[in-house]
């Protein structure tokens, strides 16, 4: 139960970090924003949806989707 | 309550059920392709997409992210309590989940009405065509999720002995899917252009 509270805290920190990055003039801001979104996606799927308890195939499928999606977005940008 | 032990390590039994995960992947693929298309057109008309993005209020998007992530957190807690046979606590967390889902919809409604008042409708330009199509499609998913959670809460209150944990987990997986889709929509629509 404690771990899920920590994950929620991290998700909030990452959400505020996204707001900070998007409002700043940091170079590679898009890369950071997508990176943070990927991290949040992993936390929600692996911890809230308990994917970490699932068969490895499901983990690879989720991570594979995320990898291809984020690479495509960053490549086109 | 029926809590038949499930071996989640078995490839056929991911948490929430294999059918729900097939739906989740189909949805992620659909939204993912639409977002890739949006970014592609955005790369062709950079100035238009940048100026249009500035017409959105990113604060609304950020607050809605907090609403959805926190509702997902309560959903996860609700499932955990149910596994420990703590039905009353589980119902309390489910109610909080739905309340935050409603907060998301209310804020989205305010945002939509402001956009319509400003004349930024679906035909305004290509950016707003994507904005409306993707966010409304997502809102429909949130509405369906709320209905599923509402039925689950009703069943848990009425006769918890007849409720199957697998059904609650499937509803939870659908709700978390709404989170996941929003985590892809928010940065691309509100921030990166």
Contacts between the chains, C-beta under 8 A, distances in Angstrom:
chain1	res1	chain2	res2	distance
A	1	B	77	7.5
A	1	B	80	6.4
A	4	B	73	6.9
A	4	B	76	5.6
A	4	B	77	6.7
A	4	B	80	7.3
A	7	B	73	7.8
A	8	B	69	7.2
A	8	B	70	7.0
A	8	B	73	4.3
A	11	B	69	4.9
A	11	B	73	7.7
A	12	B	66	6.8
A	12	B	69	7.2
A	15	B	62	6.4
A	15	B	65	5.2
A	15	B	66	6.0
A	15	B	69	6.8
A	18	B	62	7.4
A	18	B	65	8.0
A	18	B	187	6.7
A	18	B	191	7.0
A	19	B	58	7.3
A	19	B	62	5.1
A	22	B	58	6.5
A	22	B	190	7.9
A	22	B	191	4.4
A	29	B	192	8.0
A	30	B	192	4.7
A	33	B	187	4.8
A	33	B	191	5.3
A	33	B	192	5.8
A	34	B	187	6.4
A	34	B	192	7.2
A	36	B	187	7.6
A	37	B	183	5.5
A	37	B	184	6.7
A	37	B	186	7.5
A	37	B	187	4.6
A	40	B	69	7.5
A	40	B	183	5.2
A	41	B	180	5.9
A	41	B	183	5.1
A	41	B	184	7.3
A	44	B	69	7.3
A	44	B	72	6.0
A	44	B	176	6.1
A	44	B	179	5.2
A	44	B	180	5.9
A	44	B	183	6.7
A	45	B	176	7.4
A	45	B	180	6.4
A	47	B	76	7.3
A	48	B	72	5.1
A	48	B	73	6.8
A	48	B	75	7.1
A	48	B	76	4.2
A	48	B	176	5.4
A	48	B	179	7.4
A	49	B	15	6.2
A	49	B	16	6.8
A	49	B	76	7.8
A	49	B	172	7.7
A	49	B	173	6.0
A	49	B	176	4.8
A	50	B	8	7.0
A	50	B	15	4.3
A	50	B	76	7.9
A	51	B	14	7.3
A	51	B	15	6.9
A	53	B	8	4.4
A	53	B	9	7.2
A	53	B	15	6.3
A	54	B	8	5.2
A	54	B	9	7.2
A	54	B	14	4.4
A	54	B	15	6.0
A	55	B	8	7.5
A	55	B	9	5.6
A	55	B	10	6.4
A	55	B	11	4.1
A	55	B	14	6.8
A	57	B	11	5.4
A	58	B	11	7.6
A	58	B	14	4.8
A	58	B	21	6.6
A	61	B	25	6.8
A	65	B	25	7.2
A	65	B	28	5.9
A	65	B	29	7.4
A	65	B	32	7.1
A	69	B	32	4.9
A	69	B	35	7.7
A	69	B	36	7.3
A	69	B	184	7.3
A	72	B	36	5.2
A	72	B	39	7.9
A	73	B	35	7.1
A	73	B	36	6.6
A	73	B	39	5.3
A	73	B	188	7.0
A	73	B	192	8.0
A	76	B	36	6.9
A	76	B	39	4.9
A	76	B	40	5.3
A	76	B	43	5.4
A	77	B	39	6.2
A	77	B	43	6.6
A	77	B	192	6.8
